[in-house]
């Protein structure tokens, strides 16, 4: 489980892409992100993820694993091959069996959170995309 270090009173705006094919899950995730002071673009499948990545860069992709057209694992592998200035990618999935986390990490994802999404885990995922603090 990832633990948040994000200070919700002063959120750092991130460029987030939510890759989720289920409308209800999209709405829930967008509301949770809003509560954390963030907004996100939405893609309904892996092909839309690739199209969105062509249009702009993202700090973080919240990637569902099971989507039509191109699943999250395949989309992650394609992103890792194509873009060197790559975003952090966090698997967001109902798959919580032994080996699922490792499968996601092997595909090139940076972290894994399970559905239903917990606010603290989502905040922790956002932390992954924050720039490293600069020492003065």
C-alpha positions in Angstrom: 0.0 0.0 0.0 1.3 3.5 -0.8 0.9 6.2 1.8 0.3 9.8 1.0 2.7 12.7 1.7 0.6 15.2 -0.3 -0.4 18.3 1.6 -4.0 18.6 0.7 -4.2 22.2 1.9 -1.8 23.3 -0.9 -2.1 20.9 -3.8 0.5 21.0 -6.5 -1.4 21.0 -9.8 -0.6 17.8 -11.8 -1.4 16.8 -15.3 -3.4 13.6 -14.8 -4.9 11.2 -17.3 -7.5 8.8 -15.9 -7.8 5.7 -18.1 -11.1 4.0 -17.1 -13.8 2.5 -19.3 -16.6 2.4 -16.6 -18.6 5.6 -16.4 -19.4 5.2 -12.7 -15.7 4.5 -11.8 -14.7 7.6 -13.9 -17.1 9.8 -11.9 -16.0 8.4 -8.6 -12.3 8.9 -9.4 -12.9 12.4 -10.8 -14.7 13.4 -7.6 -12.0 12.0 -5.4 -9.3 13.8 -7.5 -11.4 17.0 -7.1 -11.4 16.6 -3.3 -7.6 16.4 -3.5 -7.5 19.6 -5.5 -6.8 17.9 -8.9 -8.5 17.4 -12.2 -7.9 14.8 -14.9 -8.5 14.1 -18.6 -10.3 10.9 -19.2 -9.6 8.1 -21.7 -11.9 5.1 -22.0 -9.4 2.6 -23.5 -5.7 2.2 -24.2 -6.0 3.6 -27.7 -7.5 6.8 -26.3 -4.6 6.9 -23.8 -2.1 6.8 -26.6 -4.0 9.5 -28.5 -4.1 11.7 -25.3 -0.3 11.2 -24.8 0.2 12.4 -28.4 -1.6 15.7 -27.6 0.1 16.5 -24.4 2.4 15.2 -21.7 1.1 14.0 -18.3 2.6 13.7 -14.9 0.5 10.7 -13.9 -1.7 8.1 -15.6 -4.2 6.3 -13.5 -4.5 3.1 -15.6 -7.3 0.6 -15.4 -6.0 -2.8 -16.4 -9.1 -4.2 -18.2 -10.3 -1.9 -21.0 -11.6 -2.5 -24.5 -9.5 -2.0 -27.6 -6.1 -2.0 -25.8 -5.8 -3.0 -22.1 -3.9 -1.1 -19.5 -0.9 -3.5 -19.6 -0.5 -3.1 -23.3 -0.9 0.6 -23.2 1.7 0.9 -20.4 4.2 -1.1 -22.4 3.6 1.1 -25.5 4.1 4.3 -23.4 7.3 3.0 -21.9 8.7 2.1 -25.4 7.6 5.4 -27.1 8.1 8.2 -24.6 11.4 8.8 -22.8 9.9 11.7 -20.8 7.3 9.4 -19.4 4.6 9.9 -16.8 4.3 7.9 -13.6 1.7 5.1 -14.3 -0.4 3.6 -11.5 -2.5 0.6 -12.0 -6.0 1.0 -10.7 -7.6 -2.4 -10.8 -10.0 -4.8 -9.1 -7.4 -7.5 -9.7 -5.9 -8.2 -6.3 -4.8 -11.8 -6.7 -1.2 -12.9 -5.9 1.0 -12.0 -8.7 -1.2 -9.2 -10.1 0.9 -6.4 -8.6 4.1 -8.0 -10.0 2.4 -8.3 -13.4 1.6 -4.6 -13.4 5.1 -3.6 -12.3 6.7 -5.9 -14.9 4.6 -4.1 -17.6 6.3 -0.9 -16.6 3.8 0.6 -14.1 5.2 2.4 -11.1 2.6 1.4 -8.5 -0.6 -0.5 -8.0 -3.8 0.4 -6.1 -6.9 -1.7 -5.8 -10.5 -0.9 -6.4 -12.5 0.4 -4.7 -10.1 3.3 -4.5 -9.3 4.6 -1.0 -8.6 8.3 -0.7 -5.3 7.8 1.1 -4.0 5.5 -1.6 -5.1 7.9 -4.4 -3.3 10.7 -2.6 -0.2 8.5 -2.4 -0.5 7.8 -6.1 -0.5 11.6 -6.7 2.6 11.9 -4.6 4.5 9.7 -7.0 4.1 12.4 -9.7 5.2 15.3 -7.5 8.6 16.8 -8.3 11.3 15.9 -5.9 11.8 18.6 -3.2 14.7 21.0 -3.9 17.1 21.5 -1.1 18.1 25.2 -0.4 
